[in-house]
Amino acid sequence: MDQSNKMSILKPCLEEISKAIAFTANNISIKESEKAINLLQKCSTTKSKVIISGVGKSGIVARKIAATFSSIGIVSIFLNPLDAFHGDLGVVSEGDVCIFLSNSGETRELIELIPHIKSRGSSLIGIIGKSLSSISKQCDVLLDYSINKEACPLNIAPTTSTSVTMAIGDALAVSWMERQEISLKDFAMNHPSGYLGKKLTITVY
């Protein structure tokens, strides 16, 4: 099998995911996106935290988004919903911004967590795949990415949904960086080691 044929095996899946990201880019609410960025900016000025939560594959994406936010200067952590009910709710404070990730918008663990988040004076941003879902209706800000189908041939495995969710997280990070006018010097402060750190911080005399 030559290289072109090898690539053609991947092409349908990649195209399906890229179409979903393009659709979201063209249809995601401008008003809600602006509100989300404003909340992130407010977090930065008040020294509050961004707390990101999800279950299953959405939880893994949540960890990545939290890591990206932290790397650019937004104090951000991942909150496991199960652990939250056994003491980890203590990390949530008034003024924090919580971001919930759920394709169905009906993730039971997140639904049960909402009253506890709200009672602590935290705002809630939802990155949700169903605009009329239980979680969507309780969000202060809703970033809806409704997709037609997963790239998985069974339309079951989280593929398109997780890719779009991660893309939205990255877009929030980039938009915040632009608003805050983050410089290479600012970025380097959180990357003292590794390839990026050496590239940004090593001075040749």
N, CA and C of each residue as an Amber inpcrd file, in Angstrom:
protein
   615
   0.8530000  -1.1970000   0.0000000   0.0000000   0.0000000   0.0000000
   0.8890000   1.2470000   0.0000000   0.7190000   2.1310000  -0.9890000
   1.5660000   3.3200000  -1.0470000   1.0720000   4.3630000  -0.0450000
   1.8880000   5.4170000   0.1150000   1.6050000   6.4180000   1.1450000
   0.2810000   7.1280000   0.9130000  -0.0900000   7.3890000  -0.3430000
  -1.3470000   8.0860000  -0.6370000  -2.5470000   7.2550000  -0.2110000
  -2.4730000   5.9460000  -0.3940000  -3.5620000   5.0760000   0.0320000
  -3.6550000   4.9970000   1.5500000  -2.4990000   5.0090000   2.2150000
  -2.4990000   5.0070000   3.6710000  -3.2040000   6.2500000   4.2040000
  -2.9130000   7.3880000   3.6100000  -3.5260000   8.6220000   4.0560000
  -5.0220000   8.6220000   3.7810000  -5.4560000   7.9830000   2.6940000
  -6.8680000   8.0120000   2.3350000  -7.7280000   7.2880000   3.3640000
  -7.1300000   6.3670000   4.1170000  -7.8670000   5.6740000   5.1730000
  -8.2850000   6.6480000   6.2700000  -7.4290000   7.5920000   6.5740000
  -7.6880000   8.5680000   7.6300000  -8.5510000   9.7360000   7.1690000
  -8.5430000   9.9870000   5.8760000  -9.1560000  11.2100000   5.3530000
 -10.6330000  11.3850000   5.7200000 -11.4970000  10.3750000   5.5800000
 -12.9210000  10.5870000   5.8990000 -13.1600000  11.0280000   7.3400000
 -12.4390000  10.4090000   8.2570000 -12.5890000  10.7680000   9.6740000
 -12.1290000  12.1930000   9.9220000 -10.9490000  12.5280000   9.3870000
 -10.4180000  13.8780000   9.5790000 -11.3240000  14.9230000   8.9450000
 -11.8890000  14.6040000   7.8000000 -12.7900000  15.5440000   7.1390000
 -14.0780000  15.7290000   7.9320000 -14.5910000  14.6390000   8.4930000
 -15.8120000  14.7190000   9.3070000 -15.5940000  15.6290000  10.5120000
 -14.4580000  15.4620000  11.1670000 -14.1490000  16.2770000  12.3390000
 -13.9060000  17.7320000  11.9440000 -13.1760000  17.9470000  10.8580000
 -12.8850000  19.3200000  10.4370000 -14.1540000  20.0520000  10.0120000
 -15.0920000  19.3390000   9.4000000 -16.3740000  19.9550000   9.0270000
 -17.1480000  20.3860000  10.2660000 -17.1050000  19.5460000  11.3100000
 -17.8100000  19.8720000  12.5490000 -17.1950000  21.0980000  13.2250000
 -15.8580000  21.1890000  13.2060000 -15.1920000  22.3550000  13.7880000
 -15.5290000  23.6100000  12.9890000 -15.5240000  23.4980000  11.6640000
 -15.8680000  24.6460000  10.8140000 -17.3180000  25.0830000  11.0410000
 -18.2220000  24.1000000  11.1860000 -19.6290000  24.4210000  11.4450000
 -19.7690000  25.1660000  12.7630000 -19.0590000  24.6980000  13.7820000
 -19.1090000  25.3520000  15.0890000 -18.5500000  26.7640000  15.0150000
 -17.4550000  26.9330000  14.2980000 -16.8460000  28.2570000  14.1500000
 -17.8220000  29.2500000  13.5330000 -18.6490000  28.7760000  12.6060000
 -19.5900000  29.6530000  11.9170000 -20.9000000  29.8620000  12.6600000
 -21.1850000  28.9930000  13.6390000 -22.4990000  29.0400000  14.2740000
 -22.4890000  29.2870000  15.7840000 -21.3550000  29.2030000  16.4240000
 -21.3070000  29.4260000  17.8620000 -21.6930000  30.8730000  18.1670000
 -22.4360000  31.0670000  19.2310000 -22.9760000  32.3900000  19.5590000
 -21.8710000  33.4160000  19.8310000 -21.9230000  34.5250000  19.1030000
 -20.9640000  35.6120000  19.3300000 -21.1810000  36.2130000  20.7180000
 -22.4430000  36.3990000  21.0750000 -22.7750000  36.9840000  22.3730000
 -22.2780000  36.1100000  23.5150000 -22.5210000  34.8040000  23.4330000
 -22.1010000  33.8890000  24.4980000 -20.5760000  33.7570000  24.5440000
 -19.9490000  33.7850000  23.3810000 -18.4800000  33.7180000  23.3360000
 -17.8670000  34.9270000  24.0280000 -18.4440000  36.0950000  23.7730000
 -17.9600000  37.3300000  24.3960000 -18.1310000  37.2740000  25.9160000
 -19.2640000  36.7600000  26.3560000 -19.5120000  36.6280000  27.7940000
 -18.5100000  35.6760000  28.4380000 -18.1750000  34.5930000  27.7320000
 -17.2090000  33.6310000  28.2580000 -15.8340000  34.2770000  28.4360000
 -15.3850000  35.0180000  27.4310000 -14.0850000  35.6840000  27.5130000
 -14.0800000  36.7280000  28.6210000 -15.1980000  37.4480000  28.7680000
 -15.2850000  38.4520000  29.8340000 -15.1530000  37.8170000  31.2150000
 -15.7590000  36.6360000  31.3890000 -15.6510000  35.9340000  32.6700000
 -14.2100000  35.4990000  32.9340000 -13.5320000  35.0290000  31.8820000
 -12.1290000  34.6300000  32.0440000 -11.2550000  35.8330000  32.3860000
 -11.5360000  36.9630000  31.7490000 -10.7810000  38.1790000  32.0520000
 -11.0290000  38.6300000  33.4900000 -12.2810000  38.5290000  33.9290000
 -12.6200000  38.9110000  35.3010000 -11.8780000  38.0280000  36.3010000
 -11.7700000  36.7390000  35.9740000 -11.0130000  35.8130000  36.8200000
  -9.5810000  36.2900000  36.9950000  -8.9960000  36.7440000  35.9110000
  -7.5980000  37.1730000  35.9410000  -7.4220000  38.4030000  36.8150000
  -8.3560000  39.3410000  36.7290000  -8.2150000  40.5890000  37.4770000
  -8.5320000  40.4040000  38.9600000  -9.3840000  39.4350000  39.2850000
  -9.7640000  39.2080000  40.6900000  -8.9810000  38.0720000  41.3340000
  -8.0450000  37.4950000  40.5890000  -7.2370000  36.3760000  41.0890000
  -8.0950000  35.1570000  41.4430000  -9.1970000  34.9860000  40.7280000
 -10.0450000  33.8140000  40.9320000  -9.5600000  32.6710000  40.0550000
 -10.1780000  31.5120000  40.2160000  -9.7570000  30.3140000  39.4900000
 -10.7750000  29.9440000  38.4210000 -10.3040000  29.1980000  37.4400000
 -11.1830000  28.5420000  36.4780000 -11.1380000  27.0520000  36.7950000
 -12.3020000  26.4760000  37.0260000 -12.4030000  25.0700000  37.4160000
 -13.1600000  24.3320000  36.3140000 -12.5180000  23.3330000  35.7240000
 -13.0900000  22.6540000  34.5630000 -13.4100000  21.2110000  34.9170000
 -14.6130000  20.7750000  34.5160000 -15.0570000  19.4480000  34.9280000
 -15.7710000  18.7320000  33.7890000 -15.6190000  17.4310000  33.7750000
 -16.2890000  16.5810000  32.8000000 -16.1150000  15.1380000  33.2270000
 -16.8710000  14.2570000  32.6010000 -16.8420000  12.8340000  32.9450000
 -16.3990000  12.0250000  31.7260000 -15.6420000  10.9640000  31.9500000
 -15.2110000  10.0990000  30.8480000 -14.2490000  10.8200000  29.9230000
 -14.4830000  10.6970000  28.6220000 -13.6000000  11.3450000  27.6470000
 -13.6520000  12.8640000  27.7840000 -14.8230000  13.3880000  28.1470000
 -14.9320000  14.8380000  28.3780000 -14.0480000  15.2560000  29.5420000
 -13.8850000  14.3680000  30.5230000 -13.0040000  14.6590000  31.6380000
 -11.5490000  14.7600000  31.2030000 -11.1620000  13.9070000  30.2800000
  -9.7910000  13.9580000  29.7550000  -9.5600000  15.2560000  28.9870000
 -10.5510000  15.6490000  28.1980000 -10.4590000  16.9290000  27.4780000
 -10.4070000  18.0870000  28.4690000 -11.1900000  17.9850000  29.5440000
 -11.1950000  19.0320000  30.5730000  -9.8070000  19.2080000  31.1820000
  -9.1120000  18.0970000  31.4220000  -7.7510000  18.1650000  31.9630000
  -6.8310000  18.9160000  30.9970000  -7.0010000  18.6340000  29.7070000
  -6.1370000  19.2950000  28.7230000  -6.4190000  20.7900000  28.6720000
  -7.6820000  21.1740000  28.6810000  -8.0390000  22.5920000  28.6310000
  -7.5130000  23.3010000  29.8790000  -7.6700000  22.6600000  31.0470000
  -7.1610000  23.2520000  32.2860000  -5.6470000  23.4520000  32.2150000
  -4.9500000  22.4750000  31.6450000  -3.4880000  22.5770000  31.5140000
  -3.1090000  23.7090000  30.5690000  -3.8530000  23.8580000  29.4770000
  -3.5800000  24.9400000  28.5320000  -3.8040000  26.2930000  29.1890000
  -4.9240000  26.4410000  29.8920000  -5.2050000  27.6950000  30.5880000
  -4.0890000  28.0410000  31.5730000  -3.6720000  27.0680000  32.3640000
  -2.6140000  27.3100000  33.3460000  -1.3230000  27.7410000  32.6690000
  -1.0440000  27.1640000  31.5150000   0.2110000  27.4560000  30.8260000
   0.2800000  28.8770000  30.2910000  -0.8740000  29.5030000  30.0960000
  -0.8720000  30.8720000  29.5640000  -1.1320000  31.9110000  30.6530000
  -1.3450000  31.4500000  31.8920000  -1.4760000  32.4020000  32.9900000
  -2.8440000  32.4780000  33.6390000  -3.7860000  31.6240000  33.2240000
  -5.0850000  31.5580000  33.8930000  -5.0080000  30.4520000  34.9420000
  -5.1970000  30.7920000  36.2060000  -5.1440000  29.7780000  37.2510000
  -6.3160000  28.8260000  37.0510000  -6.0150000  27.5880000  36.6930000
  -7.0620000  26.6530000  36.2880000  -6.7590000  25.2480000  36.7850000
  -7.8060000  24.5450000  37.2230000  -7.6390000  23.1700000  37.6800000
  -8.7690000  22.2960000  37.1460000  -8.5080000  21.0080000  37.0780000
  -9.5410000  20.0340000  36.7320000 -10.1890000  19.5390000  38.0090000
 -11.5180000  19.4780000  38.0190000 -12.2540000  18.9560000  39.1680000
 -12.9990000  17.6940000  38.7560000 -12.6140000  16.5650000  39.3550000
 -13.3250000  15.3160000  39.1170000 -14.6650000  15.3840000  39.8440000
 -15.7960000  15.2340000  39.1250000 -17.1060000  15.3760000  39.7690000
 -17.3160000  14.4160000  40.9380000 -16.8120000  13.1880000  40.8190000
 -16.9630000  12.2240000  41.9060000 -16.1970000  12.6790000  43.1390000
 -14.9560000  13.1010000  42.9410000 -14.1500000  13.5790000  44.0580000
 -14.7380000  14.8440000  44.6700000 -15.4190000  15.6360000  43.8330000
 -16.0210000  16.8790000  44.3320000 -16.9890000  16.5960000  45.4740000
 -17.7350000  15.4970000  45.3710000 -18.7200000  15.1490000  46.3940000
 -18.0850000  14.5160000  47.6350000 -16.7880000  14.3280000  47.5780000
 -16.0910000  13.7180000  48.7170000 -14.9540000  14.6090000  49.1900000
 -15.2040000  15.9130000  49.1580000 -14.2560000  16.8510000  49.7470000
 -13.6240000  17.8540000  48.8080000 -13.5080000  17.5060000  47.5140000
 -12.7990000  18.4060000  46.6080000 -13.5940000  19.6580000  46.2410000
 -14.8590000  19.7260000  46.6510000 -15.6270000  20.9650000  46.4620000
 -14.9700000  22.1340000  47.1810000 -14.0960000  21.8070000  48.1190000
 -13.4040000  22.8490000  48.8700000 -12.5430000  23.7560000  48.0140000
 -12.2370000  23.3380000  46.7810000 -11.4110000  24.1880000  45.9180000
 -12.2370000  25.2990000  45.2720000 -13.5690000  25.1590000  45.3050000
 -14.4440000  26.1260000  44.6340000 -14.7500000  27.2870000  45.5710000
 -14.4760000  28.5080000  45.1200000 -14.6820000  29.6970000  45.9340000
 -15.5540000  30.7060000  45.1980000 -16.0660000  31.6610000  45.9410000
 -16.8590000  32.7330000  45.3370000 -16.0270000  33.4780000  44.2970000
 -16.6240000  33.7300000  43.1530000 -15.9230000  34.4430000  42.0910000
 -15.2240000  33.5390000  41.0930000 -15.0990000  32.2460000  41.4290000
 -14.4970000  31.3100000  40.4810000 -15.4260000  31.1080000  39.2790000
 -14.8500000  30.6770000  38.1890000 -15.6210000  30.3210000  36.9990000
 -15.4840000  28.8200000  36.7660000 -16.6060000  28.1340000  36.7030000
 -16.6000000  26.7010000  36.4200000 -16.9940000  26.4740000  34.9660000
 -16.3080000  25.5600000  34.3160000 -16.6290000  25.1810000  32.9430000
 -16.9750000  23.7010000  32.9310000 -18.1780000  23.3840000  32.5070000
 -18.6250000  21.9930000  32.4160000 -18.6230000  21.5460000  30.9680000
 -18.0830000  20.3570000  30.7190000 -18.0490000  19.7740000  29.3840000
 -18.9730000  18.5690000  29.3430000 -19.8910000  18.5640000  28.3840000
 -20.7950000  17.4170000  28.2380000 -21.4210000  17.4500000  26.8590000
 -21.2650000  16.3690000  26.1140000 -21.8730000  16.3030000  24.7910000
 -23.3910000  16.1890000  24.8940000 -23.8600000  15.3310000  25.7780000
 -25.3050000  15.1230000  25.9240000 -25.9810000  16.2480000  26.6920000
 -25.2340000  16.8910000  27.5730000 -25.8290000  17.8960000  28.4430000
 -26.6750000  17.2870000  29.5380000 -26.5850000  15.9650000  29.6700000
 -27.3790000  15.2500000  30.6730000 -26.5010000  14.4220000  31.6040000
 -25.2270000  14.7460000  31.6890000 -24.3140000  14.0030000  32.5450000
 -24.7390000  14.1540000  34.0050000 -25.1710000  13.0590000  34.6010000
 -25.7880000  13.1020000  35.9340000 -24.8600000  13.7100000  36.9770000
 -23.5870000  13.3170000  36.9510000 -22.6540000  13.8040000  37.9590000
 -22.5070000  15.3300000  37.9110000 -22.5530000  15.8910000  36.7010000
 -22.4350000  17.3420000  36.5640000 -23.7270000  18.0420000  36.9810000
 -24.8580000  17.4520000  36.6070000 -26.1530000  18.0280000  36.9960000
 -26.2570000  18.1340000  38.5140000 -25.8330000  17.0780000  39.2080000
 -25.9150000  17.0640000  40.6670000 -24.9270000  18.0390000  41.3040000
 -23.8850000  18.3950000  40.5580000 -22.8590000  19.3020000  41.0720000
 -23.2770000  20.7740000  40.9700000 -24.1550000  21.0870000  40.0310000
 -24.5110000  22.4770000  39.7420000 -25.0010000  23.2480000  40.9660000
 -25.9530000  22.7190000  41.7630000 -26.4170000  23.4940000  42.9230000
 -25.3030000  23.8590000  43.8960000 -24.3400000  22.9660000  44.0510000
 -23.2290000  23.2150000  44.9680000 -22.2860000  24.2920000  44.4190000
 -22.1170000  24.3120000  43.0930000 -21.3020000  25.3440000  42.4410000
 -21.9680000  26.7050000  42.5890000 -23.2740000  26.7380000  42.3020000
 -24.0210000  27.9920000  42.3480000 -24.0720000  28.5590000  43.7660000
 -24.2350000  27.6800000  44.7650000 -24.3610000  28.1400000  46.1500000
 -23.0860000  28.7930000  46.6570000 -21.9720000  28.5320000  45.9830000
 -20.6880000  29.1080000  46.3880000 -20.3740000  30.4000000  45.6300000
 -21.3290000  30.8610000  44.8240000 -21.1320000  32.1250000  44.1150000
 -20.2270000  32.0250000  42.9110000 -20.1990000  30.8530000  42.2960000
 -19.3760000  30.6570000  41.0940000 -20.2320000  30.7270000  39.8410000
 -19.6600000  31.2470000  38.7750000 -20.3380000  31.2890000  37.4820000
 -20.1260000  29.9710000  36.7530000 -21.0400000  29.6560000  35.8460000
 -20.9560000  28.3880000  35.1210000 -21.0070000  28.6010000  33.6180000
 -19.9460000  28.1660000  32.9520000 -19.8910000  28.1390000  31.4860000
 -20.0780000  26.6930000  31.0550000 -20.9750000  26.4610000  30.1240000
 -21.1610000  25.1200000  29.5920000 -20.6630000  25.0230000  28.1640000
 -19.8250000  24.0330000  27.8990000 -19.4580000  23.6850000  26.5180000
 -20.2090000  22.3950000  26.2550000 -21.3480000  22.5250000  25.6070000
 -22.3530000  21.4720000  25.5800000 -22.7860000  21.1570000  24.1510000
 -23.0780000  19.8870000  23.9020000 -23.4900000  19.4660000  22.5690000
 -24.9840000  19.4960000  22.3180000 -25.7680000  19.8210000  23.3480000
 -27.2340000  19.8760000  23.1910000 -27.7420000  21.1440000  23.8690000
 -28.2700000  22.0640000  23.0880000 -28.6360000  23.3800000  23.6130000
 -29.8660000  23.3560000  24.5140000 -30.6970000  22.3280000  24.4110000
 -31.9130000  22.2620000  25.2150000 -31.7930000  21.2580000  26.3600000
 -30.5810000  20.9110000  26.7190000 -30.3440000  19.8960000  27.7480000
 -30.4750000  20.4810000  29.1540000 -30.4670000  19.5900000  30.1320000
 -30.5970000  19.9950000  31.5340000 -29.4590000  20.9050000  31.9800000
 -28.2370000  20.5790000  31.5870000 -27.0970000  21.4090000  31.9820000
 -27.1510000  22.7570000  31.2720000 -27.4620000  22.7460000  29.9840000
 -27.5050000  23.9870000  29.2010000 -28.4250000  25.0220000  29.8270000
 -29.5630000  24.5590000  30.3170000 -30.5680000  25.4700000  30.8760000
 -30.1130000  26.1420000  32.1600000 -29.0710000  25.6020000  32.8070000
 -28.6250000  26.1550000  34.0870000 -27.3060000  26.9100000  33.9880000
 -26.7860000  27.0370000  32.7590000 -25.5050000  27.7210000  32.5650000
 -25.6860000  29.2400000  32.5130000 -24.7110000  29.9570000  33.0420000
 -24.6800000  31.4110000  32.8750000 -24.2420000  31.7750000  31.4660000
 -23.3970000  30.9400000  30.9010000 -22.9290000  31.1080000  29.5240000
 -22.9660000  29.7450000  28.8450000 -23.5410000  29.6920000  27.6530000
 -23.6330000  28.4240000  26.9250000 -22.8980000  28.5180000  25.5940000
 -21.8780000  27.6800000  25.4370000 -21.1770000  27.5490000  24.1600000
 -21.6460000  26.2260000  23.5530000 -22.6270000  26.3280000  22.6900000
 -23.2760000  25.1540000  22.0960000 -22.5460000  24.7400000  20.8250000
 -22.2380000  23.4550000  20.7130000 -21.5260000  22.9800000  19.5190000
 -22.2770000  21.8320000  18.8350000 -23.5710000  21.8020000  18.9140000
 -24.3700000  20.6780000  18.4160000 -23.8200000  20.0930000  17.1140000
 -23.5300000  18.8000000  17.1300000 -22.9750000  18.1160000  15.9580000
 -23.9730000  17.0850000  15.4430000 -23.8390000  16.7370000  14.1720000
 -24.7480000  15.7670000  13.5680000 -24.4300000  14.3370000  13.9840000
 -23.1350000  14.0040000  14.0390000 -22.7440000  12.6350000  14.3470000
 -21.2930000  12.5710000  14.7650000 -20.9470000  11.4840000  15.4380000
 -19.5510000  11.2160000  15.7500000 -18.8690000  10.6470000  14.5030000
 -17.5620000  10.8080000  14.4180000 -16.8230000  10.2470000  13.2850000
 -16.7520000   8.7260000  13.3700000 -16.9430000   8.2030000  14.5530000
 -16.9710000   6.7600000  14.7770000 -18.0260000   6.1080000  13.8840000
 -17.7170000   4.9820000  13.2070000 -18.6780000   4.3480000  12.2970000
 -19.9480000   3.8730000  13.0020000 -19.8670000   3.6780000  14.3200000
 -21.0480000   3.2830000  15.0870000 -21.7960000   4.4940000  15.6410000
 -21.2280000   5.6820000  15.4220000 -21.8000000   6.9350000  15.9410000
 -21.9290000   6.8800000  17.4640000 -20.9340000   6.2770000  18.1140000
 -20.9800000   6.1100000  19.5630000 -19.7290000   6.6780000  20.2480000
 -18.5460000   6.2350000  19.8000000 -17.3050000   6.6420000  20.4720000
 -17.0970000   8.1490000  20.3560000 -16.8160000   8.8240000  21.4690000
 -16.5670000  10.2680000  21.4190000 -15.3530000  10.5770000  20.5430000
 -15.6000000  11.1440000  19.4110000 -14.5400000  11.4790000  18.4570000
 -14.7320000  12.9190000  17.9710000 -15.7600000  13.1280000  17.1810000
 -16.0570000  14.4840000  16.7200000 -16.3600000  15.4060000  17.8930000
 -17.1560000  14.9230000  18.8330000 -17.5630000  15.7680000  19.9650000
 -16.3700000  16.2010000  20.8130000 -15.4450000  15.2830000  21.0790000
 -14.2870000  15.6340000  21.9010000 -13.3390000  16.5670000  21.1490000
 -13.2240000  16.3640000  19.8370000 -12.3560000  17.2340000  19.0330000
 -12.8930000  18.6570000  19.0040000 -14.2120000  18.7930000  18.8310000
 -14.8230000  20.1280000  18.8050000 -14.7100000  20.7920000  20.1740000
 -14.9420000  20.0220000  21.2320000 -14.8350000  20.5640000  22.5850000
 -13.4320000  21.0910000  22.8510000 -12.4190000  20.3080000  22.4710000
 -11.0430000  20.7420000  22.6820000 -10.7280000  21.9820000  21.8520000
 -11.2680000  22.0380000  20.6420000 -11.0440000  23.2030000  19.7770000
 -11.6380000  24.4580000  20.4070000 -12.8160000  24.3330000  21.0180000
 -13.4320000  25.4880000  21.6850000 -12.5660000  25.9240000  22.8650000
 -12.0540000  24.9610000  23.6360000 -11.1670000  25.3000000  24.7430000
  -9.9270000  26.0410000  24.2720000  -9.3330000  25.5660000  23.1890000
  -8.1590000  26.2390000  22.6310000  -8.5120000  27.6360000  22.1340000
  -9.6800000  27.7800000  21.5230000 -10.1100000  29.0840000  21.0180000
 -10.3050000  30.0760000  22.1630000 -10.8500000  29.5990000  23.2880000
 -10.9960000  30.4690000  24.4580000  -9.6270000  30.9220000  24.9580000
  -8.6790000  29.9880000  25.0010000  -7.3310000  30.3160000  25.4670000
  -6.6680000  31.3540000  24.5670000  -6.7530000  31.1470000  23.2660000
  -6.1260000  32.0650000  22.3110000  -6.7810000  33.4440000  22.3740000
  -8.1200000  33.4660000  22.4660000  -8.8330000  34.7480000  22.5340000
  -8.4610000  35.5150000  23.7950000  -8.3240000  34.7770000  24.9220000
  -7.9070000  35.4200000  26.1710000  -6.4950000  35.9900000  26.0470000
  -5.6010000  35.2310000  25.4230000  -4.2250000  35.7050000  25.2360000
  -4.1950000  36.9980000  24.4310000  -5.0210000  37.0590000  23.3980000
  -5.0700000  38.2560000  22.5540000  -5.6160000  39.4500000  23.3330000
  -6.6680000  39.2260000  24.1200000  -7.2570000  40.3020000  24.9160000
  -6.2690000  40.8160000  25.9660000  -5.5260000  39.8930000  26.5630000
  -4.5730000  40.2620000  27.6150000  -3.2360000  40.7140000  27.0520000
  -3.0700000  40.5950000  25.7420000  -1.8200000  40.9580000  25.0680000
  -0.6290000  40.2250000  25.7020000  -0.7940000  38.9000000  25.8130000
   0.2620000  38.0700000  26.3950000   1.4920000  38.0740000  25.4880000
   2.6320000  38.3630000  26.0730000   3.8840000  38.4330000  25.3110000
   4.6660000  37.1330000  25.4440000   5.7210000  36.9970000  24.6520000
   6.6020000  35.8420000  24.7720000   7.2190000  35.7680000  26.1670000
   7.5080000  36.9240000  26.7250000   8.0730000  36.9740000  28.0870000
   7.0630000  36.4300000  29.0960000   5.8090000  36.8290000  28.9470000
   4.7590000  36.3270000  29.8380000   4.6310000  34.8090000  29.7080000
   4.6260000  34.3540000  28.4720000   4.4680000  32.9240000  28.2050000
   5.6330000  32.1290000  28.7900000   6.8250000  32.6700000  28.6540000
   8.0310000  31.9750000  29.1120000   8.0490000  31.7820000  30.6260000
   7.3650000  32.6540000  31.3520000   7.3520000  32.5550000  32.8180000
   6.7640000  31.2250000  33.2910000   5.8550000  30.6620000  32.5030000
   5.2300000  29.3960000  32.8760000   5.8410000  28.2050000  32.1580000
   6.9240000  28.4300000  31.4110000   7.5810000  27.3560000  30.6670000
   9.0920000  27.4250000  30.8720000   9.5730000  27.2270000  32.1090000
  11.0030000  27.3660000  32.3660000  11.8540000  26.2210000  31.8460000
  11.2130000  25.1130000  31.4430000  11.9970000  23.9560000  31.0200000
  11.4110000  23.3530000  29.7450000  12.0660000  22.2860000  29.2680000
  11.6120000  21.6460000  28.0410000  12.0010000  22.4440000  26.8120000
  11.5760000  21.9600000  25.6570000  11.9550000  22.6040000  24.3960000
  11.4460000  24.0400000  24.3290000  10.1580000  24.2380000  24.6870000
   9.5970000  25.5870000  24.6310000  10.3310000  26.5290000  25.5760000
  10.5730000  26.0460000  26.8040000  11.2410000  26.8960000  27.7760000
  12.6260000  27.3110000  27.3290000  13.4020000  26.3590000  26.8360000
  14.7540000  26.6740000  26.3750000  14.7150000  27.6180000  25.1830000
  13.7660000  27.4040000  24.2940000  13.6460000  28.2530000  23.1080000
  13.3500000  29.6960000  23.4860000  12.5420000  29.8630000  24.5590000
  12.0850000  31.2000000  24.9470000  13.0120000  31.9030000  25.9330000
  13.7460000  31.1260000  26.7230000  14.4770000  31.7550000  27.8320000
  15.9950000  31.7480000  27.6990000  16.5670000  30.8780000  26.8770000
  18.0270000  30.8250000  26.7780000  18.5470000  32.0680000  26.0490000
  19.5170000  32.7050000  26.6780000  20.1560000  33.8920000  26.0920000
  21.5810000  33.5240000  25.6870000  21.9360000  33.8460000  24.4530000
  23.2840000  33.5850000  23.9630000  24.1040000  34.8620000  24.1020000
  25.2380000  34.7280000  24.8210000  26.0920000  35.9070000  25.0140000
  27.2670000  35.8630000  24.0500000
